[in-house]
Amino acid sequence: MASSSIFNTIAVLAFLVLFMSNANAQLSANFYFKSCPKLFPTVKSAVQSAISKEARIGASILRLFFHDCFVNGCDGSLLLDDTSSFRGEKNANPNRNSARGFDVVDNIKSAVENVCPGVVSCADVLAIAARDSVVTLGGPNWDVKLGRRDARTASLSAANNGIPPPTSDLNRLISRFSSLGLSTRDLVALSGSHTIGQARCTNFRARIYNESNIESSFAKTRQSNCPRNSGSGDNNLAPLDLQTPTAFDNKYFINLIQNKGLLHSDQQLFNGGSTDSIVRGYSNSQSSFASDFAAAMIKMGDISPLTGSNGEIRKNCRRVN
C-alpha cells in the first residue's frame, strides 16, 4: 500500500510538472530550426527589398509590432482585417490612417509560406521583420524568440485603450508600460524607435503651437507644413527625428535634450522628470541605447504570447483559417 501510494504521488507530481511546463511554454530563438531552416534569410531578404524601395517602411513595420504586442500580447491580432462578426484593431484610433506596411507583411508571409507552408505564425513573422527592419536601418541585432501562434480574433476597444496616445504624459506612459511588465528604462529605450519614421500633423499640431518646452526655430519649421487649424493638412508628415530620419541611431535623445521632440509624449521623457537621466545617458552613448533597446524588444516580444495549442498558424495574416 505504501509503495503504491508513493508511486501515485510521484505520478501526480510528474503530471503537474508536465502541465505547468506546457502552461508556461517558453519562446525560443531556435523554435523553427528544423521545421523552417530558411526562415531567417527569407524574412531578411523581403525586409531589405521593401526598405530599399522605401526607407520609411522599416519604421512602419517596427510600429506594427509595437501596436500588436500592446494589445492582448504579441499575437498577430493587429494584422486581421475586419469581418462581419467583429471590428478589428486596424481601425482603432491609434492605427486608423496611420498604421501601414500590412502589404509588406503579406509579402513576407507569402515568401515564408513558399519555403515552409503552414509552419510559421504571422505573429512570429512580424517579430522577425521588426528586428530585421531595425538592423537594416543601422540599429542593433538581437535573437528573436519564437514560437508564438496567431489569435483568431481582434479587439477594437482593447486597441483604443491599450496603446498610449501621443498626448500621454510621463506618468501615463510609465503606468502603461509597467502594466505590461516593462520598466521605465524599457519605456525610454523603446521610445527611441522614434529615431526613425514620421508622424502626422494631427498628432503634433497642439505641441508645435501651444507648448512652451519646444525650441522656437524647430516649432516654426514644423508649423510651415502643419497649419494651425484642425482639418487642414492633418495628414502632412514630419520626421520624428529631424537629423537622421531613416537611420537608427541615438539622435532622437539628443533632440529631446534640445527640446526638439516632435510629439508631446516624446518630450515628456526629458522635461524635468524621472526619465531625464536615462535620456541623457542614451544621448551620450549610442551603444548603451542599442543594448537596452535590444533587451527591451525581447521583453516586449514576451508579452502574453499564444503558444502550444492556443490560437493557430494563419495561412493569410489578414484572416483566420
N, C-alpha and C positions, 0 to 999 in steps of 0.2 A: 504493500500500500504506500509506504513511504517513498520507494523508488518511483512508483507510478506518479505520485503527487509531484515529485521533483521534476520528472520528465514533462508533466503537463505544464508546470510553471515555466520551465525553460522554453517550451514550445510557444506559450503565450508571449513571453518576453521577446522571442525571436520574431514573432508576428508583429509585435508592437514596433520593434526596431525597423522592420521592413516597411511597415505602414508609415512611420514617421519619415523615413528616408524618401519615400515616394511623395509624401505630402509636402516635403520641403525640397523638392527636386532642385538641384543647382544648375545654373547655366555653366557652360564650359566652352573655352575657346576652340577646342578640338571636336566639338559636337558632330560636325559633318565631315570629319577627317576621312572616314571610309565611305560614307553614303554620298558625298558630293565633293570629291577631291579637287575639282576645278572651280569651286565656288568663288574663292577669293580673287583669282585672276579674272574671272568672268565679270564680277561686280566692278572691280577696279578699272577694267578696260571701258566698260559702259559709262562709268562716272567720269573718267578722264575725257572721253569723247564728248559728253554733254557739256563739261566745263570748257572745253576748247572752243565750243560753239558760243557759249555764253557764260562768262566767269561768275555772274551773279547766281547762276543756278546752284552752285555749291552751297551758298548761304541758304537758299530756299530748301534744299534737301535737309540740311542740318536743322533748320527750323521745323520741318515736318516731324523730325524725330523728337524734338523737344515737345511739340504740341501733342504728339501721340502719347509719350510717356507721362505727361502731366494730367492726362485724363484716363482714369481707371487703369493706369500702368501701360507698359510698352507692349501693346497687343495688336498693333496694326489697325485699330478701330478707326483712326482718322482717315484711312485710305478708302473706306467704304462709301459708295455713293448712296444717296437717299433712295428709299424704296417706298412702296405703297404702305408698308407696315411700320416704318419708323423714319424719323428725320435724323440723319447722322450728324457728324461733327464738322463737316466741310462748310456748313452754312451758319455755324456758331459765330458770334461777334468777333472773336479773335482770328477767325480763319476766312470769313467771307470777304471776297475781293482782295485777299492778301496771301493766303496760303497758295503756293504754286509748286510746280515740279512733279505733279501727280503723273503726268505723261512720261516723265523721265523714269520714275519708279516703275511704271508699267513696262517700259523698255528694258530696264534692268531685270525685272522679274521674268520677262519673256526670255531673255538671254539665259537666265539661270534655269528656267524650265527646259530649255533646249539641251542642257548638259546633264541635268538630273531632275526629270519631271516628277512633281508631286512630293518633293523631299524637303525643300527649304521654305519656311514661312515668309510671308510678306513682312512681318514684324522684324525678322532677322535680316532680311534683305535691306530694310530701311536702316537698321542699326549699322550694318557694314557700309552702306552707301554714305551715311553721315560721317563715319570715320574717314573713308576714302576722300570725301569732299574736303575735309579739313587738311588732310595730308597733301592733296593735290594743290591746295592754295598756300602751302608752305607751313602748315601747322604741325603739331606733334602727332606721333603714331601711338597706337595702343592696341592691345589684344582685345578684340571684341568678343565678349562672352555670348554664347549662342545656345539655342535650344528652346526659344520662345515659340509658342503657337499663336495662331490668329483668332481674334474674337469673332463671334458670329453676329454681333450687334454693335451698335454705337450709341452714344448719348449726347444729344444736343445740349441738354441742360448741364450735364457734367462739364462739357467743353466751355460753356458760357461762364461757369463758376470756377473752373479749375485752373485756368490759365491767367496769370496775373496781367492786368491791362497795363499799357504804357503810362497810365496816370497813377500807378501804385506808389505809395510812399515806402520808406525803408522798412518800417515795422510790418507792413502788409507783405512785403517781399520775403522778409525773414520768416514770418509766420507760415507762409505758404510752402516755402522750401523745407522748413523744419517738419511740416506735416507729412512730407514725403521722404523723410529720413535724410535730408540734405542739410549740411551745416551752413553757417554764414559764409565761411570760406568757399564752400561749393557754390553758393549763390554768386559771389563776386567772380569766381573763376568762370562759371558758366555764362555769366553776363558778358564776359569777354568775347563770346561768339559774335557780339555786335561789332567786332573789328572787321567783319565782312557784312555785306548785304546793304539793303536800303529800306527806308521807311516811307510811308505815305504822309503827305501833308496833313491829312486829318488827324494823324497820331502825334504830330509835334507842333501844330499850329498854336495851341494855348501856351506852350513853353516859349516859343520864339517871340510872342507878342506880349505875354503877361508876366513872365517870371524875371526876377532880378538877378538870380545867380547864373547868369549866362553872359559870356563875353560879347560885347556890343557888336563888333565887326562880324563875328560869327553869326549872330542873330540877324543882322542886316543881309548877309549873304543868303541865308536860308529864306528870309522874307521875300527875296526877289523872285522866288519860284513857288511861294506858298502864300496866296492872298489872305488877308485878314478875315474876310467874310466866309463863313461856312457855306459849303456847296460850290464854291469856286476853286477849282484846282485841287479838290480833295485827294485825287489820286496821283498828283505830281510827286515824284520821288526825289529823295535826297539820300546821300550815303550816310550810314550810321557812323562811319569813320571817315572824316574828310581827308585825312592824309594818305592812307593806303587802303582804299575801299575794297580791293579784291585780293589783299594779302593778309594771311592770318598771322598777325604779329601783336605786339603789346601797345600799339599806338592808341588804341581805344582808351587805355588807362591814362596815358599822357594827356589825351584830350580832356578827360574828366578833371584832372588837376588844373587845367586851364579854363575850366567852366565851359567846355565845348561839347558836353554831352547833348546829343540830339533829342532824346526822349526824356521826359520828366523822370521816369524810373531809372534811366541811366545816371543822371546827375545826382540822384538820391544816394548813390553809392559813395559819392565824395561831396558831402555837404555838412561837414561838422559832426558826423555821426560815428557809430561804432565800426564802420567798414572803411573809414578813411585810411587807416594804416595798411590795410590789405591792398587797397588801390595803389598807395604809394609804393609798396613792395613790388607789385607787378609792373608799375611804370619804370622801376629801376632794374628789373630783371625779367627779361623775356623767357629765360629758361625756367624760372620759378613759376611764372604763369603757365607755360606749356606743360610742365609737370603736373601742376594742380588741376589744370583743365582736363588732361587725360584721365586723371584719377576720378574727377567728378563725373566725367562722361560714363565711366564704368559704373559708378554708383547709381547714376540716373538710369542706366540701362537695366539695373536690377529692380526697378520699381514694379512690383506686382506682375511679373510675367505669368502667362498661362503656360503650363508645362504638363508633361505626362499625357494623360488622355483628355485634358481640358482643351477647349477650342478645337481648331482644325488647321490643316495646311491648305490655305486657299490657292486655287489654281489661277484665279484672277483676283488681283488685290482690291478691285472695286466692288466685288460682290462675293457673298458666301457661296460655297459649293452647292 
